[in-house]
């Protein structure tokens, strides 16, 4: 065995079940198939990284995930003796969600500063008034104009008086203040391509928000049972910091989830999902900044 990937293939063929990187290495050592040149103190991390990179970068990878941290072989997918649950491919969080496509929708900071409380809570009137003032436009780069705020949607999933929350982990890995904090929102940058003939004057905010929800919650056509998904509705706009001193315009969207929907931990972007009752939730220190701002704003509506 000359490489970590060869070792993993050998062990998984023998075990015929999904295994973690640590489990694969322990089995490899027990079988004495680990060569001396691969010895090291953090081999399980190296193996996991090699497997993850191979799955990501190779269109013909021999491996796939069955759940977060567990790996299996494509070649065993056709084996009738392998349990069906071992053949279910787990897709990692959509990487296209990390690729922010320009032009980006932006609103002038001076305009937002002059808006009253009522206008900030009515997105359609907000953008109509912004159009009248020529205060809403698109930017090629998010830092093109320091006098404008790039518009982000922040979609919350509501079930009665409860909202869905989860831990961010590396969800937004460019913002350290968000890491490992609890959040109630699924963010997305509004761009030119979100706006369609069906956008109803909201500059594609609903399309952007629903796209973020569908991607991060992995809502498939099969899961919908043929139903049409409810549309997210705008609640309010907030001026918040993205990272460092950069500020953005946060458009809080609310999505009332269908009765059949229930989140599971089979989504890499969802760590420790749980429902929070807004009537009793008051431990704000555990939340990331955008969630704190959103909860404060929702209490005022």
N, C-alpha and C positions, 0 to 999 in steps of 0.2 A: 504494500500500500504506500504510494508515494505522495498522496495529498489528502487533505481533510475531506474533500468531496468524495473521493474513492472510498475512504473509510466509512463515510455516512451511507453510501450506496450498499456497501457490503453488509453493514449492520442492519439496515432497514430491510434488505432482502431476507435476511435470516430471521428477523423479529416478526416481519409481516404485520406490523402495527405502527402507527405514528409514534414518534419519540421526540423528546426534547434534545437539544444539543448535549446537555450534561448526560442524559441517559444513553445517547449514542456513544459518547466517549467512555463511559463506565463499561458498556458492553464490549467496546473495542479493546480496552485494557484487559478485560477478563478473557478475551479471545487471543490476546497477545498479538494484535495486528497493528499496533501503533509503532512506527519506526522511531529510532532514537532522535533523528533530526527534527521531529515534531514535538519533542518534549517541551513543556513550558508551564508557567504558573496559572495562566488564564486561558487554557486551551478551549474550554467550553464557550467562552466569549468569542474567541477566534473562529471556532466552528460555526457558531450562530451567525456571525458576520459574513462568513464565506457563503453559507447557505442562503442568507437573505439577499446578498449581492447577486448570487447566481440566479435566483428567482426573479429579481428585479431586472437584471441586464440581459439575460439570455432568453431569447424567444423559444429555445429548445431545451430549457432546463429540465433535468431529470427529476426535480423536486417540486413539491407544492406544500402549502400549509393546510392543515385540517382545522386548526384553530390557532390563536396566538401562541407562538413559541413551540408548536408541534409540527414536525416535518414528516412527509411520506413520499413515496415514489410513484410517478405516473405509470411506470411499467406494470404496476400491480393493480391498476384501475380495472383492467379487464378480467382479473382473476375472480371467478365466481365464489371462491372460498373466502375471499376477503369481505368482512362485514360492510354493509352499505355506508354506515356512518364514517368509516375510514376513507371513503371515496368522495366525501363532500369537500370540495375545494373552498377554502376560506380566502376571500379576497381582502388584502390589506386596504387601508383607507385610500380613496382615490387620489392619486398624486396630481391629477389635473386640478384638484381643488387648491393646490399650492401654487399653481401657475396663474398669476394675476395678469389678465389680458387687457392691454390698453386699446382704445382711449378710456380713461376713467371718468366717471361722473363726478363733478365737483360743484360746490356752492361757495360763493364769496363769503369770507369771514365777516366783513362789515354788514352784509345783508343779514346773516344769522344773528349777529349781535343786536340788530334793531328789531327782530321779530318778537312779538309778545308771546306769552305763555300759550294762548289759545292756538295761534298759528303753528307753533312748534309741535302741537299735538294733532294736527290735521295735515298729513303729508300732501294730499292733493291740492289743498289751498296753498300750502307752503310752496310747492313747485310752480303753481300758477302765478303767485305773487313774485316769485324769483324770476320767472320768465319776463314779466312786465318790467322788472328792474335790470334785466340782462345780467342777472347774478348767478345763473346756472349754466354750466357749459362742460366741455370735456377737456381733459388733460392727457397728453401723450405719455407723461411720466408723473408718478405720484408726487414728486418733489419739484415739479415744473414751476409752480406758482405758490409762493409762501403765503399769499393773501387768500388762498382758497382751501377749502376743506374737502378732501376726497370722501365720497359717500360709501359707507359700509352698511350692509344689512346685518342685523343681529337677531336671529330668529329663535324665539322661545317656543317650546312645545308644551301646550297646556292640556290638562285633563281635569275639567271641573275647576276646583280651587288649587290644584297641584300643577307644578311645572317640573319638567324633566331636568335633572342635573347630572353632571359627571365630572370626573377629574381630567384636567387637560393633558397631563403628562407632557409630551413634546408636541402637542397639537398645534401650537403656534410657537415654533422653536426659535423665532427671531426675537421673542419678547420674554426675557427671563422672569419678569414679574408675574407672568401668567403660568409658568411651569408648576405643575403639581397642585395648582389651585382648583377649587370647585367652580364650575361655570354653569349657567343655565341657557347659554346661547350657542348658535351655530353661525359663524360669521362668513361674510362674503363681500368682495369688492364689486360694486355696481359698475358695469362697463357699457360701452356703446352697443354691444351685441345682445345685451339683455333686453333692450327695448325693441318690441315688435309691434305689428299692427293690432295685437291683442292686449297691449300693455295698459290701455285705458288711462293714458296720461300720467302714469306713475313712473315713467322712465325705466321700466323693466324691474322695478323693485320686487314685485311679487314673483316674477320669473327667477330672479336671482336668489331670493329667499327659499323658494320651493326647491330649486336646484341644489342648494346647500343641504337642505333637510333630506332630500331623497338620496344624495350621495353619502352623507355621513351616517345616516340611519339605515342605509342599504335597503331601501324600500323598493322591491322589485314589482314588476307587473303581476307576477303570480301572487305575491303577498296582498296585492290590492283587491283580489277576488273580483276583478272586473269593475270595481268602483272608481269613480272619479275622485281624485284627492281634493280635499278642501284647500282653498287658497289661503296663504298667509295674509293677515290684515295688518296694516301699519298702525302702530300705537302712538309713538312719539319720536322726536329727534333730540339727540344729545350731542354735546361737544365733549369729546373724550380724547385722552392721549393714546396713541398707538404704541410707540416706543420712543424712548428719550424724550425730547421736547416736541416731537411731531404730533399734531392734533388731527383728528378726523371727525367727520359728522356721522354719528351712529344712528341709523334708522332702526328702531326696535320694531320687529315684526312678530305677530302672534299666530301660531298655527294650532288649531284645535284638532287634535289627533283623532282618527277614526276609532271606533270601539274595538276593532280587531288588533290594533297596534299595541305591541308591548316590546320595549327595547331589550336586547340581550347583550351579553358581554362578548358575543362573537363578532364585534366590530372593534378593530384596533383603535379607532378614534374615540371609543367610549370606554373609559376606565371607571369602574365603580358606579354604574348608572343607578340612580334612585330618584323617586318622586318626592318633591318637597311641597309641603302645604304652605302656601303664602300667608295663611292666616296665623300660623304659629311659628314660622321660621324667623328667627331674629339673631342667629349667630353669623354675622356678616364677615367676621375676620378671616374665615376660611375661603372666601370668594375672591376671584380675580377682579381687577378694577372695573371692567366693563359690566360685569354682573352687579357689582355694588351700585354703580350709577343707574343701571336699569331697574333694580329693585327699589331704589329711592324714588325714581320717576314713576313707577307703577303705583306706589303708595299715594302719590299726589293726584293720580287720575281718578 
